[in-house]
């Protein structure tokens, strides 16, 4: 009966409010998209999920639509989530409720051996890692209003995937987090492509991720490229899809050369391949 009630509220909200949700059931670490058809005298503003606000943006290609990406934290437990949509109708502030069901992604575990200094940090390295983390989160906390993208995403290289998103990481027999991206097999010096148009907001060597490039694609979407051996871009530079932004390497906390590719949506770490597949299917 509880499941039936959940569906009733969800369906009634959709039909009364002219929106389309990509998937009402979504795993932790994944992203959902909600599309709104523009209506006369209605202005969509934002949604709120667990007290976190997500802005509703103009669709990058369809002038008759608005959309919002809803990232689900990797650490979220299975539950029914209430999303409150805020909008103005004839100048009056209103809101509607829709629901998402968060499911268990059932991610596997993997054991990794790295240098002890990369797991147990000295004070100097702790300060460096903390400073770099704060710098990155400040970047991810910003949302450029205008989207840079105008065509489908591509992957940063055509190579075998050696580790997928979400695997619990056990470094030197100590559980230390989860795999926050997708790893591609790549010998040192393999060219890395920008997966879409964007602006370089970070290009530097970091303690954990080594040679790092972060691209801002606009509207809260970022892609990240780690462990690089060299850069072809610099901070502030605008790049186009498929531009070579640098070369793969073995810098940072690694067991060998490869490319770690990851993504952020509204500051939340999400499965990068699921995100770009979702955007390619829904926006283009």
N, C-alpha and C positions, 0 to 999 in steps of 0.2 A: 504493500500500500504506500509506503514511504517513497519508493521509486516512482510509482504512478503519479503521486502528488508533485514530485520534482519535475517530471516531464510536463505536466499540465501547466505549471507556472511558467516553465521555459517557453513552451509553444505559444501560450497566450500572449506572452510578452513580445515574442517575435512578430506575430501577426498583427498585433495592435500598434507596433512601433516601426514597421518597415525597415528592419535591419537583417543582416545575414552574418551569422557566426560560423566560422570555418569548421569548428568542431566543438560540440558541447562537452565532450569527454577528452581530456588532455593529460598527458603524463608530466610528471615533474621534470623540469629542465627543458620543456618544450615551449613553443609560442603559438598562441591563437591570434586570429585576426577577426575584427568585427568591422563590417562595412555598413555604411549608412547611405541610403538614397536621399539626396537633397529634396526637401519639401518646402513649399512656399510658406513664409512666415515662421520657419523653424531654423534655429541656429544651434548646431551641436557644439559642445564645449569640451567635456572631459568625462572620463570614467574613474571611479574610485574602487579599488580592490584592496582589502585589508589596510585601509587608511593610506594607501599609496595612490597618488594621482597620475593618470596617464592622459595626455592631451590627445584630442581627436583632431586629425590633420586632413587637409585637402588631399584627395587621391592624386598621385603624381601624374596620372595619364587621363583620368576621366573627370571632367569638370562637373559632372552630375553626382559625384560621390564624395564621401568623407570616409576615413578609416582610422582605426586605432589598433596597434599591436599590443597584445597582452602576454607578457612573459611570465612563466611560472617558475619559481625558484626550484633549484635542484633539491633543496632541503624540505620542500613542502610535502606534507603527508597526505594520503588519500582523504578527501573530504569534498563536501559541496561548498562551492565558493559563490558568494553574492557579489555581483557587480552592479554598482549604481551608476546609471548614465545620466549626466546632467546636460540640460539643453534649455533653450529659451523658445517659447512659442508665443507669438504675438507680443514679444517683449517681456513676458512673464517667465520667471525662473521655474523650471519643473525638473522632475527626475523620474526614471523608470528603473526597475530592478530586473535583471536577468541572472541566470545561474550557469556556472561551469562545474563540471565534476572533475576533480584532480585524481588521477590514477597513479598507481605505482609503476615507474618506468622499468623496474626489475633489472637494474644495471648489475653487471658482473664485477668481480674483483680481479686485480692483476698485481703481481709482485714485481718490484723494480729495484735494482741495485745501483746506487749512485755513490759518489764520494761522500764520506761521512760529514765533511764540511758543508755539504749542501743540505743536510738534514738537521744536524746540530750546529747552530750558528753561534759564532762569537759575537760580542757586543757590537763591533764595528759593522759586521754583516747584517745583524738584526736592525740596526739603525738605517742602513742603506735600503734594505728590503722594505721596511716600514715607510720610508720616505717615498720610495718608488710606487708603493701600493697607494698611498694617499694621493700622489700626483695623478695616477691613472684613474682613481675613483672620482677625482675632481673633473676629469675630462668626461668620463662616462655619465656623470651627473648632469651634464649640459645637453640640451636638445636643440639643434639647429632647426629653425622653423621650415626652411625650404629643403625639399628632397633633391639630392644630386642625381638620383637614378632616373633613367629614361628607357632602359631596356633590361632584359633578363640578366640575372646573375650567372657567373661562371665559377667553376672551382679554381683555386689558385695554381693548380698543376694537375697534370694527368699522370697519376702514379698510384701505386698500391697503398691502400689505407692500412696502417699497421696497428692503430689503436683508435677506437671510436669514442665518442663523447660519453661521459657519465660513469665510466668504470671507476670503482673505488680504488684508490691508489695506496699500495702498501710499500713504502720506501724503507728498504733495509729492515724488513719484518715489523715495521711500525706503521699502523694505519694513519695516513697523513692527509687525507682529503679525497678528492675525486678528479678524474681527468676532465678538464674544463674545455676541451676542444677535440679536434680530429687531427690525428697524426698521419702525414704522408711520407712514404719512403723517399728519401732524396739524398744523394751523395753531396758532399760539399761543393758548392758552386752551381747548383741547379737553379735556373731562373724561376722566380716567383712572380705570378701575375696578380694585378689588382682584380678582385672579383667583380668590381663594378666601379662606376665613377665615384669620386670622393675627394676629400681634402685630407692631407697628411696632418694629423694632430699630434703624433709622437713618432720620433725616429731616433732611437738611442740604444746603447747597450745597458741592460738591466741585470740584476743579480740572478733572478730565477729564469727569466725568459730570454736572457742573452740579447742578441741583436733583435730589436723589436720595432715593427712599424704598425701603427694604428691608423685606420682610415675612417673618417666621419662621412657617412653616406646621407646624413640629414635625417631629421625627424626621429632622433633617438637611436638610430641604427649604426653600429660600429663593427668593423671586422679587424681582426688582429693577426699578425704574422710573426712567429717567434723563432728564436735560435738561429737567426740569420748570420751569415759570414760577411755580408757587405750590403750597403744601401745604394740604391739608384735615385733616391728621393730625399727631400729634407722637409722639416716641419713647415707648414703653411703652403706647401705646393699642392696644386690641383692635379689630379691624375685621372686618366680615362680608363675604362674597362679594358683589361688585357695588357695594360702598360706593365713593363718589367720594373717592379719596385725594389728588387734586390735579389740576393743569392742565398740559397739555403746553407746551413752550417751546423755546427755542434756546440754553439755557445750557450751559456747558462746551465741550468740543471738538466742534464741529458745523459743518456746512456750511449748515444751515438748520433751521427748526423741525421736530421730529418726536419720537416716543416710541421710546426704545430699551428693549426688554423683554428681560430675561435671567433666568437661573436658576442656582442652585448646589445640588449634592447632595453632602453630606459634604465640603464645601469645594471640590469640583471644578466648574469652569465647564462647563455642558452645554447642548445645544440645548433651549431652553425649550419650543418647540412639540412636539417629539418627547417630552419629559418629560411634559407635561400630557396628551398623547394616550395615552401609555403608562399613566399613572395612571388616566385615565378608563376605559380599556378593562379594566384588570386589577383595580382596586380597587372599582369601582362597577357 
